[in-house]
Amino acid sequence: MKLKQRVVLLAFLLVVLIFAKIFLLDNWDTSAANREDLRSFHRMTESLKVSLDPRLDHTLQSPWEIAAQWVVPREVYPEDTPEMGAVMHAMATKKIVKADVGYKGTQLKALLTLDGGQKVIFKPKRYSRDYVVDGEPYAGYDRHNAEVAAFHLDRILGFRRAPLVVGRFVNLQTEIKPVATDSLLSTFLKVGNNTCFYGKCYYCRETEPACANLDVMEGTVTLWLPDVWPLQNHRHPWGRTYREGKLARWEYDDSYCEAVKKTSPYDSGPRLLDVIDTAVFDYLIGNADRHHYESFQDDEGTSMLILLDNAKSFGNPTVDERSILAPLYQCCIIRVSTWNRLNHLKSNSLWSAMKKAMGHDPISPVLLDSHLEAMERRLLGILATVKQCTDQLGSEVVLVEDRMPLSHL
C-alpha cells in the first residue's frame, strides 16, 4: 500500500475513532444522567411522608434559621431536608405575635408574624372541598388547600421552587384580633355567630368576607422567603389579557415562541425551560392564572422561576385547560430531567404520591379523589403533547439537557 493511501486510511480510522468516542461518551453521560434521575425519584418517594415533628437535629438553630439557609438561586429547599417536618410544625403551631393585611394583590390574605420573627402568608378557607368553580379557568376566590397541594406537587416533580406551605387552624378572637393592626382589625365583622374579615386587596369587599366556623378559621400559611433574597416581578410571556374578546398574541400566533426566544431573559440561560416546567406544573393543578411570576433580583436570568401564589388551582376537576400548556406545545422543548420524572410518575402513580405527601397535613384530606384523578389524566395529556413534539421534530431537539448546579453554602 502506498504511503499516501496509508495516510488517508489512518486519517479515516482516526475520524471514526473520534466519532465513536464522542458517541460513547454522550451515551454514557445520558445514561448516567438518566440513572441519577431514577435515583432521585426513589429518594423523593422515600421522603414524601412529612411528619410534623417539632424536634430539630440542629438544636442551636431555630426552624426559621434552618429554612433561610436552604434558599439558593435555583431552589427554595434542598432534596435532603430532615428538618422539613420541624419547620412545618413551627409554621402550623408557633404563636402569632402580629397580624396585618396581606401584601398587595387581588385576593384576600393576611400577613402574620410568628414567634421568632418569621413572616407567613395566611390564606383563609373560602370554599368547601367539593365546591366546583365554574366559568373562566381563572375564576373564583383563591383556594387555600390548593397551596398545600401545589407545594407537595413541587416536591414530587423535583423542582423545589415553591415556598413551604402547611395548613393551620387559627382562632380569630384569641390569636388574631389581640395582635392585629388597626388596618386589619377594621375589616372584622360578625356574620351570624361566625367571626369574619375581608382584609384589603383589589377584590376585597365587605360584602364578601371570609368567615370562620364560629371563631376558628381553617387556612394555610406560606413561609415568607428571607429578606436577603428580594424578589423581582416579571410579566409572564404567556399571560392572559383578562379582557373579554381580546386575545394575547400567543393565543393566535403559533410561531409566538420564536419571538419569545429572541427576548431577554428567554434568549439564553434556564428561564425559558423554567417557564415550560411551570406550564407542566400549572396544567397538572389546573392553574390558568400565572399572569406574572417572580425570580430573585439581579439574577440576569439565572435564578429560578419561583412558584408563588398557586391558589387559583383545583377549581374544576372535570376541566383540563389545554391552553396552560401553550409554552410546551409552541416551543416543543422540555428538560430531560422533567421528562424523566413525568414518566416515572406515570409508572408509579402520581395519585398515590400526592396522597402520601399530603396525608399528614393539619387540614388533611387536602384534595378530593376527583382532583387526584384529574391530575393523573392531565399527566397523560402532557406526555402525549411531548410525544407529538418528538414525532415531529425528533427527541434530540425536544429533550434538552439542562442540569443547573444547586450548591448550598
C-alpha positions as CSV (number, residue, x, y, z in Angstrom):
1,M,0.0,0.0,0.0
2,K,1.4,3.4,-1.0
3,L,2.3,5.9,1.7
4,K,-0.5,8.3,0.6
5,Q,-3.1,5.6,0.8
6,R,-1.9,4.6,4.3
7,V,-2.1,8.2,5.5
8,V,-5.6,8.5,4.1
9,L,-6.6,5.2,5.8
10,L,-5.1,6.2,9.1
11,A,-6.9,9.6,8.9
12,F,-10.2,7.9,8.2
13,L,-9.7,5.5,11.1
14,L,-8.8,8.4,13.4
15,V,-12.0,10.2,12.5
16,V,-14.0,7.0,13.0
17,L,-12.4,6.6,16.5
18,I,-13.1,10.2,17.4
19,F,-16.8,10.0,16.5
20,A,-17.1,6.6,18.2
21,K,-15.6,8.1,21.4
22,I,-17.9,11.1,21.3
23,F,-20.9,8.8,20.7
24,L,-20.0,6.5,23.5
25,L,-19.3,9.4,25.9
26,D,-22.6,11.1,25.0
27,N,-24.5,7.8,25.5
28,W,-22.6,7.2,28.8
29,D,-23.4,10.7,30.0
30,T,-27.1,10.4,29.1
31,S,-27.3,7.0,30.7
32,A,-25.6,8.3,33.8
33,A,-28.0,11.3,33.9
34,N,-31.0,9.0,33.5
35,R,-29.8,6.7,36.3
36,E,-29.3,9.7,38.6
37,D,-32.9,10.9,37.7
38,L,-34.2,7.4,38.7
39,R,-32.2,7.5,42.0
40,S,-33.5,11.0,42.7
41,F,-37.1,9.8,42.0
42,H,-36.7,6.9,44.5
43,R,-35.2,9.3,47.1
44,M,-38.2,11.5,46.6
45,T,-40.7,8.7,47.1
46,E,-38.9,7.5,50.2
47,S,-39.1,11.0,51.8
48,L,-42.6,12.0,50.8
49,K,-44.1,11.5,54.2
50,V,-43.5,14.6,56.3
51,S,-44.5,14.1,59.9
52,L,-44.9,17.4,61.7
53,D,-42.4,16.7,64.5
54,P,-41.0,19.7,66.4
55,R,-37.6,18.0,67.1
56,L,-34.6,19.5,65.3
57,D,-31.3,17.9,64.6
58,H,-29.6,21.4,64.8
59,T,-30.7,22.3,68.3
60,L,-28.7,25.6,68.3
61,Q,-30.7,26.9,65.4
62,S,-34.4,27.9,65.1
63,P,-36.5,26.4,62.4
64,W,-36.6,29.8,60.7
65,E,-32.8,29.9,60.5
66,I,-32.6,26.5,59.1
67,A,-35.2,27.2,56.4
68,A,-33.5,30.5,55.5
69,Q,-30.2,28.7,54.9
70,W,-31.9,26.3,52.5
71,V,-32.5,29.0,49.9
72,V,-30.2,29.3,46.9
73,P,-30.7,30.8,43.4
74,R,-32.0,27.6,42.0
75,E,-34.1,26.1,44.8
76,V,-36.1,27.1,47.9
77,Y,-35.2,23.9,49.8
78,P,-32.8,21.0,49.2
79,E,-33.6,17.5,48.2
80,D,-32.5,16.2,51.6
81,T,-34.5,18.0,54.3
82,P,-34.7,16.0,57.5
83,E,-35.8,19.2,59.3
84,M,-38.7,19.9,57.0
85,G,-41.3,18.4,59.4
86,A,-40.0,20.6,62.2
87,V,-40.2,23.8,60.1
88,M,-43.7,23.0,59.0
89,H,-44.7,22.1,62.6
90,A,-43.5,25.5,63.7
91,M,-45.4,27.2,60.9
92,A,-48.6,25.4,62.0
93,T,-48.3,26.0,65.7
94,K,-46.0,28.9,66.7
95,K,-47.6,31.8,68.5
96,I,-48.8,34.6,66.2
97,V,-47.3,37.9,67.5
98,K,-48.6,40.2,64.8
99,A,-51.3,40.2,62.2
100,D,-51.7,42.6,59.3
101,V,-53.4,43.0,56.0
102,G,-51.7,41.0,53.2
103,Y,-49.2,42.4,50.7
104,K,-50.6,43.9,47.5
105,G,-52.6,41.6,45.3
106,T,-56.1,40.8,44.1
107,Q,-57.1,38.2,46.7
108,L,-57.8,38.2,50.4
109,K,-54.8,37.2,52.6
110,A,-53.2,38.2,55.9
111,L,-49.6,38.7,56.8
112,L,-48.8,37.0,60.1
113,T,-45.6,37.2,62.1
114,L,-44.9,34.2,64.2
115,D,-42.8,33.9,67.4
116,G,-39.2,34.3,66.5
117,G,-39.9,36.9,63.8
118,Q,-40.8,34.7,60.9
119,K,-43.4,36.0,58.5
120,V,-46.0,33.8,56.8
121,I,-48.9,34.5,54.4
122,F,-52.3,33.2,55.7
123,K,-54.9,32.4,53.2
124,P,-58.4,31.6,54.6
125,K,-60.8,28.9,53.5
126,R,-63.4,30.2,51.1
127,Y,-64.8,27.0,49.6
128,S,-65.7,23.5,50.8
129,R,-63.6,20.7,49.3
130,D,-66.4,19.6,46.9
131,Y,-67.2,23.1,45.6
132,V,-66.7,23.3,41.8
133,V,-65.6,26.7,40.4
134,D,-67.4,27.3,37.0
135,G,-66.7,29.9,34.4
136,E,-63.3,31.1,33.2
137,P,-60.3,29.0,34.1
138,Y,-59.1,31.7,36.5
139,A,-62.5,32.3,38.1
140,G,-63.4,32.3,41.8
141,Y,-61.6,33.0,45.0
142,D,-58.3,31.6,46.0
143,R,-58.4,28.0,47.2
144,H,-56.4,27.7,50.4
145,N,-56.0,23.9,50.1
146,A,-54.6,24.4,46.5
147,E,-51.5,26.0,48.1
148,V,-50.8,22.9,50.1
149,A,-51.3,20.5,47.2
150,A,-49.2,22.6,44.9
151,F,-46.3,22.7,47.3
152,H,-46.3,18.9,47.6
153,L,-46.5,18.6,43.8
154,D,-43.4,20.8,43.6
155,R,-41.6,18.3,45.8
156,I,-42.9,15.3,43.8
157,L,-41.7,16.9,40.5
158,G,-38.3,17.6,42.0
159,F,-38.5,21.3,41.2
160,R,-38.1,22.6,44.7
161,R,-39.1,26.1,43.7
162,A,-42.2,26.6,45.8
163,P,-42.0,28.1,49.4
164,L,-43.1,25.7,52.2
165,V,-46.9,25.6,52.8
166,V,-48.9,23.9,55.6
167,G,-52.4,24.0,56.8
168,R,-53.3,25.8,60.0
169,F,-56.4,26.5,62.1
170,V,-56.5,29.9,63.8
171,N,-58.8,31.3,66.4
172,L,-59.7,34.8,65.1
173,Q,-60.8,36.0,68.5
174,T,-57.9,34.8,70.6
175,E,-55.0,34.6,68.2
176,I,-55.6,37.3,65.6
177,K,-57.6,40.2,66.9
178,P,-55.4,40.8,70.0
179,V,-52.3,41.3,67.8
180,A,-54.0,42.7,64.7
181,T,-53.1,46.1,63.2
182,D,-55.8,48.7,63.0
183,S,-55.8,48.3,59.3
184,L,-56.7,44.6,59.5
185,L,-58.9,45.0,62.6
186,S,-61.1,47.5,60.9
187,T,-62.2,44.7,58.4
188,F,-63.6,42.3,61.1
189,L,-67.3,41.7,61.4
190,K,-69.8,39.2,62.5
191,V,-72.0,37.1,60.2
192,G,-74.5,35.3,62.4
193,N,-72.4,33.6,65.1
194,N,-69.3,33.5,62.9
195,T,-66.3,35.8,63.1
196,C,-65.2,37.1,59.6
197,F,-62.8,39.5,58.0
198,Y,-62.5,40.9,54.5
199,G,-59.0,42.4,54.5
200,K,-57.6,44.8,52.0
201,C,-56.9,43.9,48.4
202,Y,-58.0,44.7,44.9
203,Y,-61.1,42.4,45.0
204,C,-61.7,42.6,48.8
205,R,-65.2,43.6,49.7
206,E,-67.1,44.0,52.9
207,T,-69.9,42.1,51.3
208,E,-67.6,39.1,50.6
209,P,-65.8,38.3,53.8
210,A,-64.0,35.1,54.7
211,C,-65.8,33.5,57.8
212,A,-64.6,31.2,60.5
213,N,-66.7,28.3,61.9
214,L,-67.7,30.4,64.9
215,D,-64.2,31.7,65.8
216,V,-61.9,29.0,64.4
217,M,-60.8,29.5,60.8
218,E,-59.2,26.9,58.5
219,G,-56.5,28.2,56.3
220,T,-52.9,27.7,55.0
221,V,-49.7,29.5,55.8
222,T,-46.9,30.0,53.3
223,L,-43.4,30.7,54.5
224,W,-42.1,34.1,53.6
225,L,-38.7,34.0,51.8
226,P,-35.7,35.5,53.6
227,D,-35.4,39.3,53.1
228,V,-31.8,38.8,51.8
229,W,-33.4,37.3,48.7
230,P,-35.5,40.2,47.3
231,L,-37.9,39.3,44.6
232,Q,-38.3,40.7,41.1
233,N,-41.7,40.6,39.4
234,H,-41.9,39.7,35.7
235,R,-44.8,39.6,33.3
236,H,-45.4,36.0,32.1
237,P,-44.8,35.8,28.3
238,W,-47.9,33.5,28.1
239,G,-50.1,35.7,30.3
240,R,-53.7,36.2,29.5
241,T,-55.3,39.6,28.8
242,Y,-58.2,39.0,31.1
243,R,-60.3,41.1,28.7
244,E,-63.4,39.6,27.0
245,G,-62.9,39.4,23.2
246,K,-59.2,40.4,23.4
247,L,-56.6,37.7,22.8
248,A,-53.0,37.7,23.8
249,R,-50.6,37.1,20.9
250,W,-49.7,33.6,22.0
251,E,-53.4,32.7,21.7
252,Y,-53.5,33.2,17.9
253,D,-49.8,33.1,16.8
254,D,-48.4,29.6,16.6
255,S,-44.9,30.9,16.0
256,Y,-45.1,33.1,19.1
257,C,-42.3,31.1,20.9
258,E,-39.8,32.1,18.3
259,A,-40.4,35.7,19.2
260,V,-40.0,34.9,22.9
261,K,-36.7,33.2,22.3
262,K,-35.3,36.5,20.9
263,T,-36.1,38.5,24.0
264,S,-34.3,38.6,27.4
265,P,-34.2,36.6,29.6
266,Y,-35.5,33.8,27.4
267,D,-32.8,34.1,24.7
268,S,-30.2,32.4,27.0
269,G,-30.0,30.7,30.3
270,P,-32.6,28.5,32.0
271,R,-35.6,30.8,32.2
272,L,-37.5,29.5,29.2
273,L,-37.1,25.9,30.4
274,D,-38.3,27.1,33.8
275,V,-41.4,28.6,32.1
276,I,-42.1,25.3,30.4
277,D,-41.6,23.4,33.7
278,T,-44.1,25.8,35.2
279,A,-46.6,25.1,32.4
280,V,-46.4,21.4,33.2
281,F,-46.8,22.2,36.9
282,D,-49.8,24.6,36.3
283,Y,-51.5,22.2,33.9
284,L,-51.4,19.4,36.5
285,I,-53.0,21.6,39.2
286,G,-55.4,23.4,36.8
287,N,-53.8,26.9,37.3
288,A,-54.6,29.2,34.4
289,D,-53.8,32.4,36.4
290,R,-50.0,32.7,36.0
291,H,-50.1,36.2,34.6
292,H,-46.8,37.2,36.4
293,Y,-44.0,35.4,38.1
294,E,-41.1,36.1,40.5
295,S,-37.4,35.5,40.4
296,F,-34.7,36.7,42.6
297,Q,-33.5,40.3,41.9
298,D,-30.4,41.0,39.8
299,D,-30.1,37.4,38.7
300,E,-29.5,38.1,35.0
301,G,-31.9,35.3,34.1
302,T,-30.1,32.5,36.0
303,S,-32.2,32.1,39.1
304,M,-35.3,30.0,39.2
305,L,-38.9,31.0,38.4
306,I,-40.3,30.8,41.9
307,L,-43.7,29.0,42.2
308,L,-45.6,31.5,44.3
309,D,-49.4,32.1,44.5
310,N,-50.8,28.8,43.3
311,A,-54.2,29.2,44.9
312,K,-56.2,29.6,41.6
313,S,-55.9,25.8,41.2
314,F,-58.1,22.7,41.7
315,G,-61.2,24.7,40.8
316,N,-62.9,22.2,38.5
317,P,-61.7,18.6,38.2
318,T,-63.7,17.9,35.0
319,V,-61.9,20.6,33.0
320,D,-58.4,20.3,31.5
321,E,-57.4,23.8,30.3
322,R,-55.0,22.9,27.5
323,S,-54.0,26.5,26.9
324,I,-52.0,26.3,30.1
325,L,-49.6,24.0,28.1
326,A,-49.0,26.6,25.4
327,P,-45.3,27.2,26.3
328,L,-44.7,23.5,25.9
329,Y,-46.6,22.8,22.6
330,Q,-45.5,26.1,21.0
331,C,-41.8,25.8,21.9
332,C,-41.6,22.0,21.8
333,I,-38.8,21.7,24.3
334,I,-38.6,20.3,27.8
335,R,-35.9,19.4,30.3
336,V,-34.7,15.7,30.1
337,S,-35.0,15.6,33.9
338,T,-38.6,16.8,33.9
339,W,-39.4,14.4,31.1
340,N,-37.9,11.5,33.1
341,R,-39.7,12.5,36.3
342,L,-43.1,12.6,34.5
343,N,-42.5,9.2,33.0
344,H,-41.5,7.8,36.4
345,L,-44.8,9.2,37.9
346,K,-46.8,7.7,35.1
347,S,-45.4,4.2,36.1
348,N,-45.6,4.8,39.8
349,S,-48.9,6.8,40.2
350,L,-48.9,10.5,40.8
351,W,-52.2,9.9,42.7
352,S,-50.5,7.8,45.4
353,A,-47.5,10.1,45.7
354,M,-49.8,13.1,46.3
355,K,-51.9,11.1,48.9
356,K,-48.7,10.1,50.8
357,A,-47.2,13.6,50.7
358,M,-50.4,15.4,51.9
359,G,-51.6,12.8,54.4
360,H,-50.1,14.4,57.5
361,D,-51.1,18.0,56.8
362,P,-53.3,19.5,59.6
363,I,-56.1,20.2,57.1
364,S,-56.0,16.7,55.5
365,P,-57.7,15.5,53.4
366,V,-56.4,18.3,51.2
367,L,-58.0,17.2,47.9
368,L,-60.9,15.1,46.8
369,D,-60.2,12.0,44.8
370,S,-61.8,13.7,41.8
371,H,-58.9,16.2,41.7
372,L,-56.3,13.4,42.0
373,E,-58.0,11.6,39.1
374,A,-57.8,14.8,37.1
375,M,-54.0,15.1,37.8
376,E,-53.5,11.5,36.6
377,R,-55.4,12.4,33.4
378,R,-53.6,15.6,32.8
379,L,-50.2,13.8,33.2
380,L,-51.1,11.6,30.3
381,G,-52.0,14.7,28.3
382,I,-48.6,16.2,29.0
383,L,-46.8,13.0,27.9
384,A,-48.9,12.9,24.7
385,T,-48.0,16.5,24.0
386,V,-44.3,15.8,24.3
387,K,-44.7,12.8,22.1
388,Q,-46.3,14.9,19.4
389,C,-43.3,17.2,19.5
390,T,-40.8,14.4,19.4
391,D,-42.6,12.7,16.5
392,Q,-42.5,16.0,14.6
393,L,-39.0,17.3,15.5
394,G,-37.1,14.4,17.0
395,S,-36.2,13.8,20.6
396,E,-32.7,15.3,20.1
397,V,-34.4,18.7,19.5
398,V,-37.3,18.4,22.1
399,L,-35.5,16.9,25.1
400,V,-33.0,19.4,26.4
401,E,-30.2,18.5,28.9
402,D,-30.1,21.4,31.4
403,R,-29.0,20.5,34.9
404,M,-28.2,23.6,36.9
405,P,-25.9,23.4,39.9
406,L,-27.7,23.6,43.1
407,S,-24.9,24.0,45.6
408,H,-25.7,25.1,49.2
409,L,-23.4,27.3,51.2
